[in-house]
Amino acid sequence: MTDPLIPAVLAFRDNGTPFSPVYDDIYHSAVGALEQANYVFLHGNALPERWQGRRIFTVLETGFGMGINFLMTWAAWRADPARCERLHFVSTEKHPFTLADLRRAYAASLVDPAIAALGEALASEWPMLVPGTHRLEFDEGRVVLTLVFGDALQSLPALRLRADAFYLDGFAPAKNPELWTPAIFKSLARLAGEGATFATYSSAGEIKRALTQCGFEYRKVEGFGWKRAMLVGHFAPRWRVRRHEPPAPLGPFAAHERHAVVIGAGLAGCAVIERLAARGWRITSLERHASVAQEASGNPAGVFHPMISRDDSVASRVTRAGFLYALRRWAALERQGHAPLRGRPGLLQIAEHDDEARAMREAIAALGYPPEFVTPVSADDARQLAGTPLARGGWLFPHGGWIDPSTLCAAQCAAAGDKLDRRFGVQVARIERSGDQWRVFDTAGDEVARAPVVIVASAHDAARIAGLLHTPTRSIRGQLTLLPPGAAPSLDVPVIGEGYAIRLPDGVTLTGATYELDDTGTALRRAGHLENLERVAQMLPGFAQVASHVDPSTFAGRVAFRCVTSDRLPMIGNLADEALATREAQRLRGAWPLDLPRVEGLYGAFAYGSRGLVWAALGAELIASQIEGEPWPLERDLAEDIDPARFLLRALRQGSVAG
């Protein structure tokens, strides 16, 4: 049988065009493609029959390659009238295709028009080639592809999901030994749902032994193409093979009612509203103000961009994941006709000094970021991009920019449609568990809502409402300055660094913001305006004379209060049962995050600080995934770094929680 991939590879080699290392990567088989995907992986996992009538079905693949297995699975799902409601396909890939190579490979190999159309849809959503987890949605969110760019040895242990079927793709162990190690199979066993099936076209003895040792039963069946036999089987452990069970959805009552209360209607709360409504949940939104986005989310504009660090820190990884996911969600809102107000793409970050500029250039090169993600720029290049002189160079985020947060909140609520019940002017005082329901009470002691699920997204009030003690949050006062048209040099793109400056559509220039710890003053201050101008002038010399021409006390502005944690990371996820953890403090002294007792149906989304725009959408997707028992949209270690229970965990480990 002629392999449909071979002509594409030969063509690239014959004409001398550079091609992705994926073509020589030992993780990718060049045998069979479409026929192999259908026979080995779909037929071998008894699909589509096994997903029929299910709400959620999750496939985990060990090597994405050019995505043939995904495309065939997607096509089979589309063709099945009894298909599951949501199909999750999770795959790792060490050497992802570039978009250009992906499209060329498809052009040479996809002869089925239906599959080719799906291939083009995948290519149109293909993510930037940066490390980490990328979540793509198709067919109105009912088909979800979660791609993890990285080595399977590191990627698989970082996943948090319940797999229903495994596509064990890759060459034979003799040619690809690092993919077929005991550690890989232990990771698969950790992720396997009850009765999870697997299929692989390799029948090597070491694979059989590893499968058996990790709780899988296998059998040989007729092979495909040049393979005389292949292996299929299912997860059926005869002894305990894992410490923690994979994630599962909420209890049957919550799943049946599918109703949640979201407390707070800023960036955090509105993102949760949109993500849950997209899954069919009814939402009751409780907000103490008269409309959405009245606290820090009500600023006229905010910048959004990734964070670059030389060691690719936790904050950088979380921010990168949030930034890329937010771009996808905002684009989806625009396609639905709910477009928030935002500027054209492009944002400049100016180095604090020349040494930082040099260090960041080296870091960007060492980390291998593609130019569409970030690119270093000289002072001259920065000046041309900004349209005004700059103190020094820095780096450009081509897809960064500014957005109006209040219009984003409005767009998310509009996307929720009739699934959203909005109630304003409600000051929530406390919540209380009663049977399988959460009851929400206002400051007058009246019950204002009840539901199986509550998400507390009310910034400074969140810990109090949820009754949390181990949440070290603080308030940061931030004053913005609005310069009238003509008062400041024109800017073609937002510029950030020591401060930031944004040219708004009406010609007003927004600068800021001050950073004043535990300052509760709400009045605008002349000193705050001067501070904003001084910091911006360190990047943009043309701003140095603004205060000498216009009295800063006449400037308009806005004061808002950021909620931050002591480690400056957000609080996102299922809340811990602090009372039970305290009673069992001795047992939990050596605990890991998955060991902690959790409160059923109670979640937090708060302490977003200055990064609500890049964290809110991803945080909402994480919470929705936890509620539904779906694959998490980011690596487990990162989810643990933003877990609201992390400070409780540290206190338990330090022995400072009295049991």
C-alpha positions in Angstrom: 0.0 0.0 0.0 1.3 3.5 -0.9 1.8 5.7 2.1 0.1 9.1 1.5 2.8 10.9 3.5 5.8 9.8 1.6 5.3 12.0 -1.5 5.1 15.1 0.7 8.3 14.2 2.5 10.1 13.4 -0.8 8.9 16.6 -2.4 10.3 18.7 0.4 13.6 17.0 0.2 13.8 17.2 -3.6 13.2 20.9 -3.9 15.5 21.8 -1.0 12.8 23.5 1.0 13.5 23.4 4.8 11.0 21.2 6.6 10.1 20.6 10.1 12.1 18.0 12.1 8.8 16.2 12.5 9.3 14.4 9.3 12.4 12.7 10.7 11.1 12.5 14.2 11.0 8.9 15.5 7.7 9.7 17.2 5.8 9.7 13.9 4.9 6.7 11.9 4.8 7.1 8.1 2.7 4.0 7.6 -1.0 3.9 6.8 -2.2 7.4 7.9 -5.9 7.5 7.3 -6.5 3.8 7.1 -4.3 3.1 10.1 -6.2 5.7 12.2 -9.5 4.2 11.4 -8.6 0.5 11.8 -6.1 0.7 14.7 -7.4 3.4 16.9 -11.1 3.8 16.2 -11.9 0.2 15.6 -9.4 -0.9 18.2 -11.1 1.2 20.8 -14.6 0.1 19.7 -15.5 3.6 18.6 -17.9 5.1 17.9 -20.1 2.7 19.9 -18.4 3.3 23.2 -19.0 7.1 23.2 -22.7 6.8 22.3 -25.1 8.3 24.8 -22.3 9.7 26.9 -22.1 13.4 27.9 -18.3 13.5 27.8 -15.8 11.2 26.2 -12.1 11.7 26.4 -9.4 10.3 24.1 -5.7 10.5 25.1 -3.1 10.1 22.3 0.7 9.8 22.9 1.8 11.6 19.8 -0.1 14.0 17.6 2.0 14.2 14.5 0.1 15.8 11.7 -3.2 15.0 13.5 -4.6 12.2 11.3 -5.9 10.3 14.3 -7.7 13.4 15.6 -9.2 14.2 12.2 -10.5 10.6 11.7 -12.0 10.6 15.2 -13.6 14.0 14.7 -15.1 12.8 11.4 -16.4 9.6 13.0 -18.0 11.7 15.8 -19.6 14.0 13.3 -21.1 11.1 11.4 -22.6 9.4 14.4 -26.1 10.5 15.3 -25.8 9.0 18.8 -22.5 10.7 19.5 -21.5 12.0 22.9 -22.3 15.6 23.8 -18.7 16.7 24.1 -15.6 14.9 22.7 -12.3 15.7 24.3 -9.1 14.7 22.4 -5.9 15.2 24.3 -2.5 14.7 22.7 1.1 15.3 23.4 3.7 16.3 20.7 7.4 16.9 21.1 8.0 18.3 17.6 4.9 20.0 16.4 4.5 20.9 12.8 4.8 24.5 11.7 1.6 25.8 10.1 3.1 25.9 6.7 4.4 22.3 6.9 1.1 21.1 8.3 -0.8 22.6 5.3 1.7 21.2 2.8 1.5 17.7 4.4 -2.3 17.8 4.2 -2.3 19.0 0.6 -0.2 15.9 -0.3 -1.9 13.3 1.8 -5.6 14.0 2.6 -7.5 12.5 -0.3 -10.8 12.3 1.5 -12.6 15.7 1.0 -14.4 15.5 4.3 -11.2 14.8 6.2 -9.4 17.5 4.1 -12.1 20.1 5.2 -11.5 19.2 8.9 -7.8 19.4 8.3 -8.2 23.0 7.0 -10.3 23.8 10.1 -7.6 22.4 12.3 -4.9 24.4 10.4 -6.9 27.6 10.8 -6.8 27.2 14.6 -3.2 25.8 14.8 -1.5 27.4 17.8 1.8 29.2 18.1 4.7 26.8 18.6 5.4 27.6 22.2 5.7 25.1 25.1 2.7 24.2 27.2 -1.0 23.3 26.8 -3.1 24.7 24.0 -6.9 24.2 24.0 -8.7 24.5 20.6 -12.5 24.2 20.2 -14.5 23.1 17.1 -18.1 22.6 16.3 -19.3 25.2 18.7 -17.2 23.8 21.5 -18.5 20.3 21.3 -15.1 19.0 20.0 -12.2 20.1 22.1 -8.6 19.4 21.2 -6.0 19.9 24.0 -2.5 19.9 22.6 0.5 19.7 24.9 3.7 20.7 23.2 6.5 18.9 25.0 8.1 15.5 25.5 5.6 12.8 26.5 7.8 11.8 29.4 7.2 15.2 31.0 3.8 15.9 29.4 1.9 12.8 30.4 2.5 13.1 34.2 1.5 16.8 34.0 -2.0 15.9 32.7 -5.1 15.9 34.8 -8.0 14.0 33.2 -10.0 10.8 33.0 -9.3 9.0 29.8 -11.9 6.7 28.2 -9.7 5.6 25.3 -6.0 5.6 24.6 -4.4 5.9 21.2 -0.9 4.6 21.9 0.8 5.9 18.8 4.5 5.7 18.0 7.2 3.5 16.5 8.1 0.1 17.9 10.1 0.2 21.2 13.3 -0.9 19.4 13.2 2.3 17.3 11.7 4.6 19.9 12.6 3.3 23.4 12.1 6.5 25.3 8.4 6.6 24.5 7.7 3.1 25.8 9.2 3.2 29.3 7.5 2.0 32.5 7.0 5.6 33.5 4.8 6.2 30.4 2.5 3.3 31.3 2.3 4.4 34.9 1.1 7.8 33.7 -1.5 6.2 31.5 -2.7 4.1 34.5 -3.0 7.2 36.6 -5.3 8.8 34.0 -7.4 5.8 33.0 -11.1 5.9 33.7 -13.0 2.8 34.6 -13.0 0.4 31.7 -10.8 2.7 29.6 -9.7 0.9 26.4 -6.4 1.2 24.4 -5.1 0.3 21.0 -1.6 0.2 19.5 -0.2 -1.3 16.4 2.9 -2.4 18.2 2.9 -5.9 19.9 6.4 -6.0 21.3 6.9 -8.0 24.4 8.1 -5.0 26.6 4.8 -3.2 25.8 2.8 -6.3 26.9 4.8 -6.5 30.2 4.4 -2.8 30.9 0.7 -2.9 30.2 0.2 -5.9 32.5 2.3 -4.4 35.3 0.2 -1.2 35.2 -3.2 -2.8 35.4 -4.1 -3.2 31.7 -5.3 -6.4 30.1 -4.4 -6.9 26.4 -5.1 -9.3 23.6 -3.7 -9.7 20.1 -5.9 -9.0 17.1 -5.3 -9.0 13.4 -2.9 -6.3 12.4 -3.0 -3.5 9.9 -1.0 -3.3 6.7 2.5 -4.7 7.2 1.8 -5.5 10.8 0.6 -9.1 11.4 -0.8 -8.3 14.9 -1.6 -5.4 17.1 -2.7 -5.0 20.7 -6.0 -3.9 22.1 -7.3 -4.1 25.6 -8.7 -2.2 28.6 -7.9 -1.0 32.1 -8.7 -3.6 34.7 -6.3 -3.5 37.6 -6.3 -6.4 40.0 -4.6 -4.3 42.7 -4.3 -0.6 43.6 -2.1 1.1 41.0 -2.6 4.8 41.8 -2.9 7.0 44.8 -5.6 9.3 43.5 -8.5 8.7 41.2 -8.7 10.8 38.0 -11.1 13.7 38.0 -14.9 13.1 37.9 -17.9 15.3 37.5 -20.0 16.5 40.3 -22.6 14.3 41.9 -25.7 13.3 40.0 -27.9 16.0 41.5 -25.6 18.8 40.4 -25.1 17.3 37.0 -28.9 17.0 36.6 -29.8 20.5 37.8 -26.7 22.2 36.1 -27.3 25.5 38.0 -24.5 27.6 39.5 -24.4 30.9 41.4 -21.5 33.2 40.5 -20.8 35.9 43.0 -19.2 38.9 41.4 -19.6 40.3 37.9 -16.1 41.6 37.0 -13.6 40.0 34.7 -13.3 36.8 36.8 -17.1 36.3 37.3 -18.1 37.1 33.8 -15.6 34.7 32.3 -16.9 31.9 34.5 -20.5 32.8 33.4 -19.5 32.5 29.7 -17.7 29.2 30.1 -20.4 27.5 32.2 -23.2 28.8 30.0 -21.3 27.4 26.9 -21.6 24.0 28.6 -25.4 24.4 29.1 -25.4 25.6 32.7 -27.9 28.0 34.1 -26.2 30.9 35.9 -27.4 33.2 38.6 -25.1 36.2 38.8 -25.0 38.2 42.0 -23.3 41.6 41.9 -23.4 44.3 44.6 -23.1 47.2 42.1 -25.7 48.3 39.6 -23.9 46.8 36.6 -21.0 44.6 35.6 -17.4 45.6 35.8 -17.6 48.4 38.4 -14.4 47.7 40.4 -10.9 47.3 38.8 -12.6 45.7 35.8 -14.2 49.0 35.1 -11.0 50.8 34.0 -11.3 52.4 30.6 -8.8 50.0 29.1 -6.2 47.5 30.2 -3.2 45.9 28.5 -2.8 42.2 27.8 0.4 40.5 27.0 2.5 37.4 28.0 5.2 37.6 30.6 8.8 36.7 29.6 11.4 35.5 32.1 14.8 34.0 31.6 14.0 30.9 33.7 10.5 30.6 32.2 9.0 30.9 35.7 5.6 29.7 37.0 4.2 33.2 36.5 5.5 33.3 32.9 4.0 29.9 32.1 0.6 30.6 33.6 0.5 34.0 32.0 1.5 32.6 28.6 -1.2 29.9 28.8 -3.8 32.5 29.9 -2.8 35.0 27.2 -3.1 32.4 24.3 -6.3 31.1 25.6 -7.8 34.5 26.1 -7.0 35.4 22.5 -9.0 32.3 21.3 -12.0 33.1 23.6 -12.2 36.7 22.5 -12.0 35.7 18.8 -14.8 33.3 19.5 -16.9 36.0 21.0 -16.3 38.2 18.0 -17.5 35.4 15.7 -20.6 35.0 17.7 -21.4 38.7 17.3 -20.3 39.8 20.8 -17.2 41.8 20.1 -15.5 43.6 23.0 -13.8 46.9 22.2 -10.1 46.4 21.7 -7.2 48.0 19.8 -5.4 46.6 16.9 -2.8 44.0 17.7 0.7 45.0 18.8 2.2 46.0 22.2 5.7 47.2 23.0 7.5 46.4 26.3 10.4 48.7 26.9 13.5 47.4 28.8 14.3 49.1 32.1 18.0 49.4 31.0 20.3 48.1 28.3 21.4 45.1 30.3 17.8 44.0 30.6 17.3 44.4 26.9 20.3 42.3 26.2 19.3 39.6 28.7 15.8 39.4 27.3 17.1 39.1 23.7 19.1 36.1 24.9 16.2 34.6 26.8 13.9 34.9 23.8 16.4 33.1 21.6 17.2 30.4 24.2 13.5 29.7 24.8 12.9 29.4 21.1 9.9 31.6 20.9 8.6 32.2 17.4 8.4 35.9 16.2 4.6 35.8 16.2 4.7 35.4 19.9 7.5 37.8 20.8 10.4 39.4 19.1 13.2 41.7 20.3 13.3 45.3 18.9 16.0 48.0 18.9 15.3 51.5 20.1 15.0 52.6 16.4 12.6 49.8 15.6 10.6 50.6 18.7 10.3 54.2 17.8 9.0 53.3 14.3 6.4 51.0 15.8 5.3 53.5 18.5 5.4 56.6 16.3 7.4 58.5 18.9 10.9 58.4 20.4 11.6 55.8 23.1 14.4 55.7 25.7 15.6 52.3 24.6 14.6 49.1 22.9 12.7 46.1 24.2 10.5 43.5 22.8 7.3 43.4 20.7 4.3 41.2 21.4 2.5 41.1 18.0 -0.7 39.8 19.5 -0.7 41.9 22.6 -2.6 45.1 22.9 -5.4 46.8 24.9 -9.0 46.0 25.5 -11.9 47.7 27.3 -12.7 45.3 30.2 -16.2 46.4 30.7 -17.1 45.6 27.1 -15.5 42.2 27.5 -17.6 41.5 30.5 -20.7 42.6 28.6 -19.8 40.4 25.6 -19.4 37.4 27.9 -22.7 37.9 29.5 -24.4 38.5 26.2 -22.9 35.2 24.9 -24.6 33.4 27.9 -28.0 34.5 26.6 -31.1 33.3 28.4 -29.0 30.9 30.5 -28.0 33.9 32.6 -30.2 35.5 35.4 -28.5 38.8 36.4 -29.2 40.3 39.8 -27.6 43.6 40.7 -27.5 45.5 44.0 -27.1 42.3 46.0 -24.5 42.4 48.8 -23.6 38.8 49.6 -22.7 38.2 53.3 -22.2 34.5 53.5 -23.0 31.1 52.0 -24.1 27.9 53.7 -24.3 24.3 52.7 -27.7 22.6 53.1 -27.9 19.0 51.8 -26.9 19.1 48.1 -27.5 22.8 47.8 -25.5 26.0 48.6 -27.6 28.8 50.1 -26.5 32.4 49.6 -27.5 35.1 52.1 -27.3 38.9 51.8 -26.4 41.3 54.6 -30.0 41.4 55.8 -29.9 37.7 56.4 -32.2 36.8 53.6 -31.6 33.9 51.2 -31.1 35.4 47.8 -30.1 32.3 45.8 -29.4 28.6 46.0 -27.7 26.1 43.7 -25.5 23.0 43.8 -22.5 25.0 42.7 -21.2 28.4 43.8 -18.2 30.3 42.4 -16.9 33.1 44.5 -15.4 35.7 42.1 -15.7 38.8 44.3 -12.0 39.8 44.7 -11.5 41.3 48.2 -14.8 39.8 49.5 -14.2 36.3 48.3 -12.3 34.9 51.3 -14.8 36.4 53.7 -17.9 35.1 51.8 -16.3 31.6 51.5 -15.2 31.6 55.1 -11.5 31.0 54.2 -8.7 31.6 56.7 -5.7 30.6 54.7 -5.9 33.1 51.9 -3.3 35.9 52.4 -4.7 38.6 50.1 -4.1 42.3 50.2 -5.4 45.4 48.5 -3.3 47.5 46.1 -4.6 51.0 45.3 -4.2 51.9 41.6 -4.8 55.4 40.2 -5.0 55.9 36.5 -4.4 59.2 34.7 -6.3 60.2 31.6 -4.6 62.8 29.4 -6.8 64.9 27.2 -6.4 64.8 23.4 -3.3 66.7 22.3 -1.7 66.8 25.8 0.7 63.9 25.2 2.6 62.6 22.2 0.6 60.3 19.9 1.2 56.6 20.2 0.6 54.0 17.5 0.8 51.0 19.9 0.5 50.6 23.7 3.8 50.9 25.4 4.5 49.2 28.8 7.5 49.0 31.1 7.9 51.1 34.2 4.4 52.2 33.6 2.1 52.0 30.6 0.6 54.4 28.1 -2.4 53.6 25.8 -3.8 55.9 23.1 -7.6 55.4 23.2 -9.9 55.8 20.1 -11.1 59.2 21.3 -7.6 60.6 21.4 -7.3 60.4 25.2 -4.1 58.8 26.5 -4.4 56.5 29.5 -1.4 56.1 31.7 -0.8 54.3 35.0 -1.1 52.9 37.3 0.1 53.6 40.8 0.8 50.7 43.2 -0.1 51.6 46.7 -0.3 48.8 49.2 -3.2 48.8 51.7 -4.1 52.3 50.8 -7.9 52.8 51.0 -8.2 56.3 49.6 -10.6 56.7 46.8 -10.0 60.3 45.8 -7.8 61.3 42.9 -4.4 62.7 43.9 -2.2 65.1 42.1 0.9 63.2 43.3 -0.5 60.0 41.7 -0.8 61.7 38.3 2.7 63.0 38.6 4.0 59.6 39.5 2.3 58.1 36.5 3.8 60.7 34.2 7.3 60.3 35.6 7.3 56.5 35.1 5.9 56.8 31.6 8.6 59.5 30.8 11.3 57.0 31.6 10.1 55.0 28.6 8.8 57.8 26.4 10.8 61.0 26.8 8.1 63.1 25.1 5.9 62.7 28.2 8.5 64.5 30.4 7.0 67.9 29.6 3.3 67.1 29.9 3.0 68.3 33.5 4.7 71.6 32.8 2.1 72.4 30.2 -1.0 71.2 31.9 -1.8 71.3 35.7 -1.9 67.6 36.8 -4.6 68.4 39.3 -6.9 69.0 36.4 -6.4 65.5 34.9 -9.2 63.0 34.9 -8.5 59.6 36.2 -9.9 56.6 38.1 -9.0 54.8 41.3 -9.5 51.0 41.7 -8.2 48.4 44.0 -6.4 45.3 42.9 -6.7 42.1 45.0 -3.4 40.2 45.2 -1.9 37.3 47.1 1.5 37.2 48.8 2.9 35.2 45.9 1.2 37.4 43.2 -0.5 34.4 41.6 -4.3 34.1 41.4 -6.6 31.9 43.4 -8.4 29.6 40.9 -10.2 26.3 41.5 -12.0 24.1 43.9 -11.8 25.4 47.5 -10.4 23.3 50.3 -12.4 22.1 53.3 -10.3 24.0 55.8 -12.3 22.8 58.8 -11.7 19.1 57.9 -8.1 19.8 57.0 -7.6 21.4 60.4 -9.1 18.4 62.2 -6.8 16.1 60.2 -3.7 18.3 60.3 -1.4 15.7 61.6 -2.3 13.2 58.9 -2.0 15.9 56.2 1.3 17.3 57.3 3.0 15.6 54.3 0.1 16.1 52.0 0.1 17.0 48.3 -2.6 19.1 46.7 -4.6 16.1 45.6 -4.6 14.8 49.2 -6.5 17.8 50.6 -10.2 17.5 51.3 -12.3 19.7 49.1 -15.6 21.4 49.5 -18.1 19.9 47.0 -19.5 22.5 44.6 -17.5 25.5 45.9 -14.9 27.3 43.7 -12.9 30.4 43.8 -11.8 32.8 41.1 -10.2 35.9 42.7 -6.9 37.7 43.5 -6.2 38.4 39.8 -4.2 41.6 40.6 -3.1 43.4 37.5 -3.5 40.4 35.2 -7.2 39.7 35.1 -7.3 40.1 31.3 -4.9 37.3 30.8 -5.9 35.0 33.6 -9.7 35.3 33.7 -10.7 33.2 30.7 -8.2 30.4 31.4 -9.3 30.4 35.1 -12.9 30.1 34.1 -12.1 27.2 31.8 -10.2 25.4 34.5 -13.1 25.8 37.0 -15.7 24.6 34.4 -13.4 21.6 33.6 -13.1 20.8 37.3 -16.9 21.0 37.7 -17.6 18.8 34.7 -14.7 16.3 35.2 -13.2 17.3 31.9 -9.5 17.4 31.0 -7.8 20.4 32.6 -6.7 23.2 30.2 -3.2 23.5 31.7 -0.6 21.4 33.3 -1.3 20.0 36.7 1.7 21.7 38.4 0.6 25.1 37.2 -3.0 24.4 38.4 -1.5 23.6 41.8 0.5 26.8 41.7 -2.7 28.8 41.4 -4.8 26.5 43.6 -6.7 28.4 46.3 -5.6 25.7 48.8 -1.9 26.2 48.3 -1.4 28.4 51.4 -3.3 25.9 53.5 -1.1 23.2 52.2 2.1 25.2 53.2 0.7 25.8 56.6 0.0 22.1 57.1 3.5 21.2 55.9 5.0 23.7 58.3 2.9 22.3 61.2 1.3 25.7 61.9 -2.3 24.3 61.6 -3.5 23.2 65.0 -5.6 20.0 64.7 
